[in-house]
Amino acid sequence: MLSFPYLDKYKLNPSSMKSSKGSVERDTALAQLNNDKKSAFVKAWEESEKSKVDNKAQKKLSKVAAWENKQKAHLDAKLKKLEVRLEQKKAEYAEKMKNKEALVHKEAEEKKATVEAKRGEQILKTEEMAAKYRATGQNPKKLLGCVG
């Protein structure tokens, strides 16, 4: 006797298929088998489609991540460029300030030298006047701080 293991699940055996009652059962079992086959096919198709959708979404997510990384790298490069430019400007301004400071120091030295020169002239003038008063025996017309 032939064995049909896939029919066991439907509680059929080939010998029962001989009668008319068996024919109905066999048709029912075959219809059920056909439905199970279609169900399995639909399930396989569904899994395949889901897999395609997942792969497509993963590909798009990968593209988005790559785009994001590219944009971030571009912005980082731009930021570095700006930082370098700012450092250069900072160095230029620092140099300008040092130059201005040196110029102020130079002007201060010139003013100090002018003040010292005038002081020297005034001291010399005062010494000459004192020598003249001593030589002539006259008293200065104006005494500072003393009344004699």
N, CA, C and O atoms as a GROMACS GRO file, in nm:
protein
  592
    1MET      N    1   0.083  -0.117   0.000
    1MET     CA    2   0.000   0.000   0.000
    1MET      C    3   0.088   0.124   0.000
    1MET      O    4   0.193   0.127   0.065
    2LEU      N    5   0.046   0.225  -0.072
    2LEU     CA    6   0.123   0.350  -0.080
    2LEU      C    7   0.098   0.433   0.044
    2LEU      O    8  -0.010   0.431   0.103
    3SER      N    9   0.200   0.505   0.083
    3SER     CA   10   0.188   0.589   0.202
    3SER      C   11   0.190   0.736   0.161
    3SER      O   12   0.273   0.776   0.079
    4PHE      N   13   0.100   0.816   0.216
    4PHE     CA   14   0.093   0.959   0.189
    4PHE      C   15   0.098   1.034   0.322
    4PHE      O   16  -0.007   1.064   0.378
    5PRO      N   17   0.219   1.066   0.373
    5PRO     CA   18   0.230   1.126   0.505
    5PRO      C   19   0.161   1.262   0.515
    5PRO      O   20   0.110   1.297   0.621
    6TYR      N   21   0.159   1.338   0.408
    6TYR     CA   22   0.096   1.469   0.414
    6TYR      C   23  -0.054   1.459   0.431
    6TYR      O   24  -0.118   1.557   0.470
    7LEU      N   25  -0.112   1.343   0.402
    7LEU     CA   26  -0.255   1.325   0.418
    7LEU      C   27  -0.291   1.285   0.561
    7LEU      O   28  -0.408   1.291   0.599
    8ASP      N   29  -0.191   1.244   0.641
    8ASP     CA   30  -0.216   1.203   0.778
    8ASP      C   31  -0.275   1.318   0.859
    8ASP      O   32  -0.360   1.299   0.945
    9LYS      N   33  -0.230   1.432   0.830
    9LYS     CA   34  -0.275   1.549   0.903
    9LYS      C   35  -0.424   1.572   0.880
    9LYS      O   36  -0.492   1.631   0.964
   10TYR      N   37  -0.473   1.526   0.768
   10TYR     CA   38  -0.615   1.544   0.735
   10TYR      C   39  -0.696   1.418   0.767
   10TYR      O   40  -0.812   1.407   0.728
   11LYS      N   41  -0.635   1.327   0.838
   11LYS     CA   42  -0.700   1.204   0.883
   11LYS      C   43  -0.757   1.123   0.767
   11LYS      O   44  -0.869   1.073   0.772
   12LEU      N   45  -0.677   1.113   0.666
   12LEU     CA   46  -0.719   1.034   0.549
   12LEU      C   47  -0.620   0.921   0.530
   12LEU      O   48  -0.501   0.934   0.556
   13ASN      N   49  -0.671   0.814   0.485
   13ASN     CA   50  -0.581   0.709   0.440
   13ASN      C   51  -0.628   0.668   0.302
   13ASN      O   52  -0.746   0.680   0.271
   14PRO      N   53  -0.539   0.621   0.219
   14PRO     CA   54  -0.574   0.592   0.080
   14PRO      C   55  -0.686   0.490   0.066
   14PRO      O   56  -0.761   0.493  -0.032
   15SER      N   57  -0.698   0.401   0.160
   15SER     CA   58  -0.802   0.299   0.147
   15SER      C   59  -0.940   0.359   0.164
   15SER      O   60  -1.036   0.310   0.104
   16SER      N   61  -0.954   0.464   0.245
   16SER     CA   62  -1.084   0.526   0.266
   16SER      C   63  -1.126   0.608   0.147
   16SER      O   64  -1.242   0.649   0.137
   17MET      N   65  -1.036   0.633   0.057
   17MET     CA   66  -1.065   0.716  -0.058
   17MET      C   67  -1.143   0.638  -0.164
   17MET      O   68  -1.186   0.696  -0.264
   18LYS      N   69  -1.161   0.512  -0.144
   18LYS     CA   70  -1.226   0.430  -0.245
   18LYS      C   71  -1.377   0.446  -0.245
   18LYS      O   72  -1.441   0.435  -0.350
   19SER      N   73  -1.434   0.471  -0.132
   19SER     CA   74  -1.580   0.482  -0.125
   19SER      C   75  -1.624   0.621  -0.165
   19SER      O   76  -1.541   0.711  -0.177
   20SER      N   77  -1.754   0.640  -0.184
   20SER     CA   78  -1.807   0.770  -0.220
   20SER      C   79  -1.792   0.868  -0.106
   20SER      O   80  -1.769   0.988  -0.125
   21LYS      N   81  -1.808   0.814   0.016
   21LYS     CA   82  -1.786   0.899   0.134
   21LYS      C   83  -1.640   0.941   0.138
   21LYS      O   84  -1.608   1.054   0.173
   22GLY      N   85  -1.555   0.850   0.102
   22GLY     CA   86  -1.412   0.878   0.098
   22GLY      C   87  -1.378   0.979  -0.009
   22GLY      O   88  -1.282   1.055   0.005
   23SER      N   89  -1.456   0.981  -0.116
   23SER     CA   90  -1.433   1.076  -0.223
   23SER      C   91  -1.459   1.218  -0.176
   23SER      O   92  -1.385   1.310  -0.213
   24VAL      N   93  -1.561   1.237  -0.096
   24VAL     CA   94  -1.593   1.369  -0.042
   24VAL      C   95  -1.484   1.411   0.056
   24VAL      O   96  -1.437   1.525   0.055
   25GLU      N   97  -1.445   1.316   0.139
   25GLU     CA   98  -1.337   1.346   0.234
   25GLU      C   99  -1.208   1.379   0.162
   25GLU      O  100  -1.133   1.469   0.199
   26ARG      N  101  -1.185   1.302   0.055
   26ARG     CA  102  -1.063   1.327  -0.022
   26ARG      C  103  -1.069   1.463  -0.086
   26ARG      O  104  -0.969   1.535  -0.085
   27ASP      N  105  -1.180   1.501  -0.141
   27ASP     CA  106  -1.196   1.633  -0.203
   27ASP      C  107  -1.178   1.744  -0.100
   27ASP      O  108  -1.116   1.847  -0.127
   28THR      N  109  -1.235   1.722   0.018
   28THR     CA  110  -1.221   1.819   0.126
   28THR      C  111  -1.075   1.831   0.167
   28THR      O  112  -1.023   1.940   0.188
   29ALA      N  113  -1.010   1.716   0.179
   29ALA     CA  114  -0.869   1.716   0.218
   29ALA      C  115  -0.783   1.784   0.112
   29ALA      O  116  -0.690   1.858   0.145
   30LEU      N  117  -0.814   1.757  -0.015
   30LEU     CA  118  -0.738   1.819  -0.123
   30LEU      C  119  -0.764   1.970  -0.126
   30LEU      O  120  -0.672   2.049  -0.150
   31ALA      N  121  -0.888   2.010  -0.102
   31ALA     CA  122  -0.921   2.153  -0.098
   31ALA      C  123  -0.846   2.219   0.017
   31ALA      O  124  -0.792   2.329   0.004
   32GLN      N  125  -0.844   2.149   0.132
   32GLN     CA  126  -0.770   2.202   0.248
   32GLN      C  127  -0.621   2.210   0.216
   32GLN      O  128  -0.554   2.306   0.251
   33LEU      N  129  -0.572   2.106   0.150
   33LEU     CA  130  -0.431   2.104   0.109
   33LEU      C  131  -0.401   2.219   0.015
   33LEU      O  132  -0.298   2.285   0.027
   34ASN      N  133  -0.490   2.243  -0.078
   34ASN     CA  134  -0.474   2.353  -0.174
   34ASN      C  135  -0.476   2.488  -0.100
   34ASN      O  136  -0.397   2.577  -0.131
   35ASN      N  137  -0.568   2.501  -0.002
   35ASN     CA  138  -0.574   2.625   0.077
   35ASN      C  139  -0.446   2.644   0.157
   35ASN      O  140  -0.393   2.755   0.167
   36ASP      N  141  -0.396   2.535   0.215
   36ASP     CA  142  -0.271   2.544   0.292
   36ASP      C  143  -0.155   2.584   0.201
   36ASP      O  144  -0.067   2.661   0.241
   37LYS      N  145  -0.156   2.530   0.080
   37LYS     CA  146  -0.052   2.562  -0.018
   37LYS      C  147  -0.057   2.711  -0.052
   37LYS      O  148   0.045   2.779  -0.054
   38LYS      N  149  -0.179   2.760  -0.078
   38LYS     CA  150  -0.197   2.903  -0.110
   38LYS      C  151  -0.156   2.988   0.009
   38LYS      O  152  -0.090   3.092  -0.006
   39SER      N  153  -0.194   2.944   0.128
   39SER     CA  154  -0.158   3.016   0.250
   39SER      C  155  -0.007   3.024   0.266
   39SER      O  156   0.048   3.129   0.299
   40ALA      N  157   0.059   2.914   0.242
   40ALA     CA  158   0.206   2.910   0.252
   40ALA      C  159   0.268   3.002   0.147
   40ALA      O  160   0.365   3.072   0.175
   41PHE      N  161   0.211   3.000   0.025
   41PHE     CA  162   0.261   3.086  -0.081
   41PHE      C  163   0.244   3.233  -0.044
   41PHE      O  164   0.335   3.314  -0.062
   42VAL      N  165   0.124   3.268   0.008
   42VAL     CA  166   0.096   3.407   0.048
   42VAL      C  167   0.189   3.448   0.161
   42VAL      O  168   0.242   3.560   0.162
   43LYS      N  169   0.209   3.358   0.256
   43LYS     CA  170   0.299   3.390   0.368
   43LYS      C  171   0.442   3.413   0.318
   43LYS      O  172   0.510   3.505   0.363
   44ALA      N  173   0.487   3.329   0.224
   44ALA     CA  174   0.621   3.347   0.167
   44ALA      C  175   0.630   3.479   0.093
   44ALA      O  176   0.729   3.551   0.104
   45TRP      N  177   0.524   3.510   0.015
   45TRP     CA  178   0.522   3.636  -0.058
   45TRP      C  179   0.525   3.754   0.039
   45TRP      O  180   0.598   3.851   0.019
   46GLU      N  181   0.444   3.744   0.145
   46GLU     CA  182   0.437   3.851   0.246
   46GLU      C  183   0.575   3.872   0.310
   46GLU      O  184   0.619   3.986   0.324
   47GLU      N  185   0.641   3.764   0.348
   47GLU     CA  186   0.774   3.775   0.408
   47GLU      C  187   0.873   3.837   0.310
   47GLU      O  188   0.956   3.920   0.348
   48SER      N  189   0.862   3.797   0.184
   48SER     CA  190   0.950   3.852   0.080
   48SER      C  191   0.928   4.002   0.065
   48SER      O  192   1.024   4.079   0.058
   49GLU      N  193   0.801   4.043   0.060
   49GLU     CA  194   0.769   4.186   0.045
   49GLU      C  195   0.815   4.265   0.167
   49GLU      O  196   0.869   4.375   0.154
   50LYS      N  197   0.792   4.209   0.286
   50LYS     CA  198   0.838   4.277   0.408
   50LYS      C  199   0.989   4.292   0.406
   50LYS      O  200   1.042   4.396   0.445
   51SER      N  201   1.056   4.189   0.361
   51SER     CA  202   1.202   4.193   0.353
   51SER      C  203   1.246   4.302   0.256
   51SER      O  204   1.342   4.375   0.283
   52LYS      N  205   1.177   4.312   0.141
   52LYS     CA  206   1.209   4.417   0.042
   52LYS      C  207   1.190   4.556   0.103
   52LYS      O  208   1.273   4.646   0.086
   53VAL      N  209   1.076   4.572   0.173
   53VAL     CA  210   1.046   4.701   0.236
   53VAL      C  211   1.152   4.735   0.340
   53VAL      O  212   1.200   4.848   0.346
   54ASP      N  213   1.189   4.636   0.422
   54ASP     CA  214   1.293   4.658   0.523
   54ASP      C  215   1.425   4.696   0.458
   54ASP      O  216   1.494   4.788   0.504
   55ASN      N  217   1.462   4.625   0.352
   55ASN     CA  218   1.587   4.654   0.283
   55ASN      C  219   1.586   4.794   0.222
   55ASN      O  220   1.685   4.867   0.229
   56LYS      N  221   1.473   4.830   0.162
   56LYS     CA  222   1.460   4.963   0.102
   56LYS      C  223   1.471   5.072   0.209
   56LYS      O  224   1.539   5.174   0.191
   57ALA      N  225   1.402   5.049   0.322
   57ALA     CA  226   1.407   5.147   0.431
   57ALA      C  227   1.548   5.156   0.487
   57ALA      O  228   1.597   5.266   0.517
   58GLN      N  229   1.614   5.042   0.502
   58GLN     CA  230   1.751   5.042   0.554
   58GLN      C  231   1.844   5.118   0.460
   58GLN      O  232   1.932   5.192   0.504
   59LYS      N  233   1.824   5.098   0.331
   59LYS     CA  234   1.906   5.168   0.231
   59LYS      C  235   1.885   5.320   0.241
   59LYS      O  236   1.981   5.397   0.237
   60LYS      N  237   1.757   5.361   0.255
   60LYS     CA  238   1.727   5.504   0.267
   60LYS      C  239   1.784   5.560   0.397
   60LYS      O  240   1.839   5.671   0.399
   61LEU      N  241   1.771   5.484   0.507
   61LEU     CA  242   1.828   5.529   0.634
   61LEU      C  243   1.979   5.543   0.625
   61LEU      O  244   2.037   5.636   0.681
   62SER      N  245   2.040   5.452   0.554
   62SER     CA  246   2.185   5.458   0.534
   62SER      C  247   2.223   5.583   0.454
   62SER      O  248   2.321   5.650   0.486
   63LYS      N  249   2.143   5.614   0.352
   63LYS     CA  250   2.169   5.735   0.272
   63LYS      C  251   2.153   5.861   0.358
   63LYS      O  252   2.232   5.955   0.347
   64VAL      N  253   2.049   5.861   0.442
   64VAL     CA  254   2.026   5.977   0.530
   64VAL      C  255   2.143   5.993   0.627
   64VAL      O  256   2.190   6.104   0.650
   65ALA      N  257   2.189   5.882   0.683
   65ALA     CA  258   2.302   5.888   0.777
   65ALA      C  259   2.427   5.938   0.705
   65ALA      O  260   2.503   6.018   0.760
   66ALA      N  261   2.449   5.892   0.583
   66ALA     CA  262   2.565   5.937   0.505
   66ALA      C  263   2.554   6.086   0.476
   66ALA      O  264   2.653   6.159   0.486
   67TRP      N  265   2.435   6.130   0.438
   67TRP     CA  266   2.412   6.273   0.411
   67TRP      C  267   2.439   6.355   0.538
   67TRP      O  268   2.505   6.459   0.533
   68GLU      N  269   2.386   6.306   0.651
   68GLU     CA  270   2.406   6.377   0.777
   68GLU      C  271   2.555   6.387   0.810
   68GLU      O  272   2.603   6.494   0.848
   69ASN      N  273   2.627   6.279   0.795
   69ASN     CA  274   2.771   6.280   0.824
   69ASN      C  275   2.845   6.376   0.731
   69ASN      O  276   2.937   6.446   0.773
   70LYS      N  277   2.804   6.378   0.604
   70LYS     CA  278   2.867   6.468   0.508
   70LYS      C  279   2.842   6.614   0.547
   70LYS      O  280   2.932   6.697   0.544
   71GLN      N  281   2.716   6.643   0.584
   71GLN     CA  282   2.682   6.779   0.624
   71GLN      C  283   2.759   6.821   0.750
   71GLN      O  284   2.811   6.932   0.758
   72LYS      N  285   2.767   6.730   0.846
   72LYS     CA  286   2.841   6.760   0.969
   72LYS      C  287   2.988   6.785   0.938
   72LYS      O  288   3.048   6.879   0.992
   73ALA      N  289   3.046   6.702   0.852
   73ALA     CA  290   3.186   6.720   0.815
   73ALA      C  291   3.206   6.855   0.746
   73ALA      O  292   3.304   6.925   0.770
   74HIS      N  293   3.111   6.890   0.658
   74HIS     CA  294   3.119   7.019   0.589
   74HIS      C  295   3.113   7.135   0.689
   74HIS      O  296   3.190   7.230   0.680
   75LEU      N  297   3.020   7.125   0.785
   75LEU     CA  298   3.006   7.230   0.886
   75LEU      C  299   3.129   7.236   0.977
   75LEU      O  300   3.173   7.345   1.014
   76ASP      N  301   3.184   7.120   1.012
   76ASP     CA  302   3.305   7.118   1.094
   76ASP      C  303   3.421   7.185   1.020
   76ASP      O  304   3.498   7.261   1.079
   77ALA      N  305   3.433   7.155   0.891
   77ALA     CA  306   3.539   7.217   0.811
   77ALA      C  307   3.520   7.368   0.805
   77ALA      O  308   3.616   7.444   0.816
   78LYS      N  309   3.395   7.410   0.789
   78LYS     CA  310   3.365   7.553   0.784
   78LYS      C  311   3.400   7.619   0.917
   78LYS      O  312   3.456   7.729   0.921
   79LEU      N  313   3.365   7.551   1.026
   79LEU     CA  314   3.396   7.603   1.159
   79LEU      C  315   3.546   7.615   1.179
   79LEU      O  316   3.593   7.716   1.231
   80LYS      N  317   3.621   7.514   1.139
   80LYS     CA  318   3.768   7.518   1.151
   80LYS      C  319   3.824   7.635   1.072
   80LYS      O  320   3.915   7.704   1.117
   81LYS      N  321   3.769   7.655   0.952
   81LYS     CA  322   3.814   7.764   0.866
   81LYS      C  323   3.790   7.899   0.936
   81LYS      O  324   3.877   7.986   0.936
   82LEU      N  325   3.671   7.914   0.994
   82LEU     CA  326   3.638   8.037   1.066
   82LEU      C  327   3.729   8.056   1.187
   82LEU      O  328   3.775   8.167   1.215
   83GLU      N  329   3.756   7.947   1.258
   83GLU     CA  330   3.843   7.956   1.375
   83GLU      C  331   3.983   8.000   1.334
   83GLU      O  332   4.045   8.082   1.401
   84VAL      N  333   4.034   7.945   1.223
   84VAL     CA  334   4.166   7.984   1.174
   84VAL      C  335   4.166   8.132   1.136
   84VAL      O  336   4.258   8.207   1.169
   85ARG      N  337   4.059   8.173   1.067
   85ARG     CA  338   4.049   8.314   1.027
   85ARG      C  339   4.044   8.405   1.150
   85ARG      O  340   4.107   8.510   1.153
   86LEU      N  341   3.967   8.363   1.250
   86LEU     CA  342   3.957   8.442   1.374
   86LEU      C  343   4.091   8.448   1.446
   86LEU      O  344   4.128   8.553   1.499
   87GLU      N  345   4.163   8.337   1.448
   87GLU     CA  346   4.296   8.336   1.510
   87GLU      C  347   4.390   8.431   1.438
   87GLU      O  348   4.468   8.502   1.501
   88GLN      N  349   4.381   8.432   1.304
   88GLN     CA  350   4.465   8.524   1.227
   88GLN      C  351   4.429   8.670   1.258
   88GLN      O  352   4.517   8.753   1.277
   89LYS      N  353   4.299   8.698   1.263
   89LYS     CA  354   4.256   8.835   1.295
   89LYS      C  355   4.299   8.872   1.436
   89LYS      O  356   4.343   8.984   1.461
   90LYS      N  357   4.287   8.778   1.527
   90LYS     CA  358   4.328   8.803   1.664
   90LYS      C  359   4.477   8.837   1.669
   90LYS      O  360   4.518   8.930   1.739
   91ALA      N  361   4.557   8.761   1.594
   91ALA     CA  362   4.701   8.786   1.590
   91ALA      C  363   4.729   8.924   1.528
   91ALA      O  364   4.816   8.998   1.575
   92GLU      N  365   4.655   8.956   1.421
   92GLU     CA  366   4.673   9.088   1.357
   92GLU      C  367   4.638   9.200   1.454
   92GLU      O  368   4.712   9.298   1.466
   93TYR      N  369   4.525   9.186   1.524
   93TYR     CA  370   4.485   9.290   1.620
   93TYR      C  371   4.585   9.300   1.735
   93TYR      O  372   4.616   9.409   1.782
   94ALA      N  373   4.635   9.186   1.779
   94ALA     CA  374   4.734   9.188   1.887
   94ALA      C  375   4.859   9.262   1.841
   94ALA      O  376   4.918   9.340   1.916
   95GLU      N  377   4.899   9.237   1.716
   95GLU     CA  378   5.016   9.306   1.661
   95GLU      C  379   4.990   9.456   1.651
   95GLU      O  380   5.077   9.537   1.683
   96LYS      N  381   4.871   9.493   1.606
   96LYS     CA  382   4.836   9.635   1.595
   96LYS      C  383   4.840   9.701   1.734
   96LYS      O  384   4.892   9.811   1.750
   97MET      N  385   4.785   9.631   1.834
   97MET     CA  386   4.784   9.685   1.970
   97MET      C  387   4.927   9.700   2.023
   97MET      O  388   4.958   9.798   2.090
   98LYS      N  389   5.013   9.603   1.993
   98LYS     CA  390   5.153   9.612   2.037
   98LYS      C  391   5.221   9.730   1.969
   98LYS      O  392   5.299   9.802   2.031
   99ASN      N  393   5.190   9.750   1.840
   99ASN     CA  394   5.247   9.864   1.768
   99ASN      C  395   5.198   9.996   1.826
   99ASN      O  396   5.276  10.090   1.843
  100LYS      N  397   5.069  10.002   1.858
  100LYS     CA  398   5.014  10.123   1.919
  100LYS      C  399   5.077  10.147   2.055
  100LYS      O  400   5.107  10.260   2.092
  101GLU      N  401   5.095  10.039   2.130
  101GLU     CA  402   5.158  10.050   2.262
  101GLU      C  403   5.301  10.103   2.248
  101GLU      O  404   5.345  10.187   2.326
  102ALA      N  405   5.372  10.052   2.148
  102ALA     CA  406   5.509  10.099   2.124
  102ALA      C  407   5.509  10.246   2.083
  102ALA      O  408   5.596  10.323   2.124
  103LEU      N  409   5.411  10.285   2.003
  103LEU     CA  410   5.400  10.425   1.960
  103LEU      C  411   5.370  10.515   2.081
  103LEU      O  412   5.429  10.623   2.094
  104VAL      N  413   5.279  10.471   2.167
  104VAL     CA  414   5.248  10.548   2.288
  104VAL      C  415   5.373  10.561   2.375
  104VAL      O  416   5.401  10.668   2.428
  105HIS      N  417   5.447  10.452   2.390
  105HIS     CA  418   5.570  10.455   2.470
  105HIS      C  419   5.670  10.553   2.410
  105HIS      O  420   5.736  10.628   2.482
  106LYS      N  421   5.682  10.552   2.277
  106LYS     CA  422   5.774  10.644   2.209
  106LYS      C  423   5.734  10.789   2.233
  106LYS      O  424   5.818  10.874   2.264
  107GLU      N  425   5.604  10.816   2.218
  107GLU     CA  426   5.555  10.953   2.241
  107GLU      C  427   5.578  10.994   2.386
  107GLU      O  428   5.616  11.108   2.413
  108ALA      N  429   5.554  10.901   2.480
  108ALA     CA  430   5.576  10.930   2.622
  108ALA      C  431   5.723  10.962   2.646
  108ALA      O  432   5.755  11.055   2.720
  109GLU      N  433   5.812  10.885   2.585
  109GLU     CA  434   5.957  10.910   2.600
  109GLU      C  435   5.992  11.048   2.543
  109GLU      O  436   6.072  11.120   2.603
  110GLU      N  437   5.934  11.083   2.430
  110GLU     CA  438   5.960  11.215   2.370
  110GLU      C  439   5.911  11.326   2.462
  110GLU      O  440   5.979  11.426   2.483
  111LYS      N  441   5.790  11.306   2.518
  111LYS     CA  442   5.735  11.408   2.609
  111LYS      C  443   5.820  11.418   2.734
  111LYS      O  444   5.845  11.529   2.783
  112LYS      N  445   5.865  11.304   2.787
  112LYS     CA  446   5.953  11.306   2.904
  112LYS      C  447   6.082  11.380   2.872
  112LYS      O  448   6.132  11.460   2.951
  113ALA      N  449   6.136  11.350   2.753
  113ALA     CA  450   6.261  11.416   2.712
  113ALA      C  451   6.239  11.567   2.700
  113ALA      O  452   6.326  11.645   2.738
  114THR      N  453   6.124  11.608   2.646
  114THR     CA  454   6.093  11.751   2.633
  114THR      C  455   6.084  11.816   2.771
  114THR      O  456   6.138  11.924   2.795
  115VAL      N  457   6.012  11.747   2.863
  115VAL     CA  458   5.998  11.798   3.000
  115VAL      C  459   6.135  11.809   3.066
  115VAL      O  460   6.165  11.910   3.130
  116GLU      N  461   6.217  11.707   3.052
  116GLU     CA  462   6.352  11.710   3.111
  116GLU      C  463   6.436  11.822   3.050
  116GLU      O  464   6.512  11.888   3.121
  117ALA      N  465   6.423  11.844   2.920
  117ALA     CA  466   6.499  11.951   2.854
  117ALA      C  467   6.455  12.087   2.908
  117ALA      O  468   6.538  12.173   2.937
  118LYS      N  469   6.323  12.107   2.920
  118LYS     CA  470   6.274  12.234   2.974
  118LYS      C  471   6.319  12.252   3.117
  118LYS      O  472   6.357  12.361   3.158
  119ARG      N  473   6.314  12.144   3.193
  119ARG     CA  474   6.360  12.150   3.333
  119ARG      C  475   6.507  12.192   3.337
  119ARG      O  476   6.546  12.280   3.414
  120GLY      N  477   6.586  12.127   3.251
  120GLY     CA  478   6.729  12.164   3.246
  120GLY      C  479   6.748  12.310   3.209
  120GLY      O  480   6.832  12.380   3.267
  121GLU      N  481   6.670  12.357   3.113
  121GLU     CA  482   6.679  12.498   3.071
  121GLU      C  483   6.640  12.590   3.187
  121GLU      O  484   6.707  12.690   3.212
  122GLN      N  485   6.531  12.554   3.257
  122GLN     CA  486   6.484  12.636   3.370
  122GLN      C  487   6.589  12.638   3.482
  122GLN      O  488   6.613  12.743   3.542
  123ILE      N  489   6.650  12.521   3.510
  123ILE     CA  490   6.754  12.516   3.614
  123ILE      C  491   6.872  12.602   3.572
  123ILE      O  492   6.926  12.677   3.654
  124LEU      N  493   6.912  12.591   3.447
  124LEU     CA  494   7.023  12.673   3.397
  124LEU      C  495   6.991  12.822   3.407
  124LEU      O  496   7.074  12.902   3.449
  125LYS      N  497   6.869  12.858   3.367
  125LYS     CA  498   6.826  12.997   3.373
  125LYS      C  499   6.827  13.045   3.518
  125LYS      O  500   6.870  13.157   3.547
  126THR      N  501   6.777  12.958   3.610
  126THR     CA  502   6.774  12.994   3.752
  126THR      C  503   6.915  13.012   3.805
  126THR      O  504   6.941  13.105   3.881
  127GLU      N  505   7.005  12.922   3.766
  127GLU     CA  506   7.145  12.933   3.812
  127GLU      C  507   7.210  13.061   3.759
  127GLU      O  508   7.285  13.127   3.830
  128GLU      N  509   7.180  13.096   3.634
  128GLU     CA  510   7.236  13.219   3.576
  128GLU      C  511   7.184  13.343   3.647
  128GLU      O  512   7.257  13.438   3.673
  129MET      N  513   7.052  13.338   3.679
  129MET     CA  514   6.993  13.452   3.750
  129MET      C  515   7.054  13.464   3.890
  129MET      O  516   7.084  13.573   3.938
  130ALA      N  517   7.073  13.345   3.956
  130ALA     CA  518   7.133  13.346   4.090
  130ALA      C  519   7.274  13.400   4.083
  130ALA      O  520   7.315  13.477   4.170
  131ALA      N  521   7.350  13.363   3.981
  131ALA     CA  522   7.486  13.412   3.964
  131ALA      C  523   7.485  13.564   3.940
  131ALA      O  524   7.570  13.635   3.993
  132LYS      N  525   7.391  13.611   3.862
  132LYS     CA  526   7.379  13.755   3.834
  132LYS      C  527   7.347  13.832   3.963
  132LYS      O  528   7.406  13.936   3.989
  133TYR      N  529   7.252  13.779   4.043
  133TYR     CA  530   7.218  13.845   4.170
  133TYR      C  531   7.337  13.846   4.264
  133TYR      O  532   7.360  13.944   4.334
  134ARG      N  533   7.411  13.739   4.265
  134ARG     CA  534   7.530  13.733   4.352
  134ARG      C  535   7.635  13.834   4.305
  134ARG      O  536   7.699  13.903   4.384
  135ALA      N  537   7.649  13.838   4.172
  135ALA     CA  538   7.751  13.928   4.118
  135ALA      C  539   7.715  14.075   4.140
  135ALA      O  540   7.803  14.156   4.168
  136THR      N  541   7.590  14.109   4.130
  136THR     CA  542   7.548  14.248   4.144
  136THR      C  543   7.514  14.281   4.288
  136THR      O  544   7.504  14.398   4.324
  137GLY      N  545   7.496  14.180   4.371
  137GLY     CA  546   7.461  14.203   4.510
  137GLY      C  547   7.315  14.237   4.530
  137GLY      O  548   7.274  14.275   4.640
  138GLN      N  549   7.238  14.224   4.429
  138GLN     CA  550   7.096  14.254   4.441
  138GLN      C  551   7.021  14.132   4.495
  138GLN      O  552   7.064  14.017   4.483
  139ASN      N  553   6.910  14.165   4.554
  139ASN     CA  554   6.821  14.058   4.599
  139ASN      C  555   6.720  14.031   4.488
  139ASN      O  556   6.682  14.121   4.414
  140PRO      N  557   6.678  13.905   4.479
  140PRO     CA  558   6.574  13.876   4.379
  140PRO      C  559   6.447  13.953   4.412
  140PRO      O  560   6.418  13.978   4.529
  141LYS      N  561   6.375  13.990   4.313
  141LYS     CA  562   6.257  14.072   4.333
  141LYS      C  563   6.144  13.989   4.397
  141LYS      O  564   6.057  14.042   4.466
  142LYS      N  565   6.148  13.864   4.372
  142LYS     CA  566   6.042  13.780   4.424
  142LYS      C  567   6.106  13.662   4.494
  142LYS      O  568   6.182  13.587   4.434
  143LEU      N  569   6.073  13.644   4.624
  143LEU     CA  570   6.124  13.529   4.696
  143LEU      C  571   6.011  13.426   4.707
  143LEU      O  572   5.898  13.460   4.742
  144LEU      N  573   6.042  13.307   4.679
  144LEU     CA  574   5.941  13.204   4.688
  144LEU      C  575   5.949  13.137   4.823
  144LEU      O  576   6.054  13.087   4.862
  145GLY      N  577   5.840  13.136   4.893
  145GLY     CA  578   5.831  13.062   5.018
  145GLY      C  579   5.897  13.131   5.135
  145GLY      O  580   5.874  13.089   5.249
  146CYS      N  581   5.977  13.235   5.117
  146CYS     CA  582   6.044  13.301   5.230
  146CYS      C  583   6.016  13.451   5.223
  146CYS      O  584   6.011  13.511   5.116
  147VAL      N  585   5.999  13.506   5.336
  147VAL     CA  586   5.989  13.652   5.341
  147VAL      C  587   6.106  13.698   5.427
  147VAL      O  588   6.118  13.657   5.543
  148GLY      N  589   6.193  13.781   5.371
  148GLY     CA  590   6.314  13.815   5.440
  148GLY      C  591   6.331  13.948   5.488
  148GLY      O  592   6.434  13.980   5.548
   0.00000   0.00000   0.00000
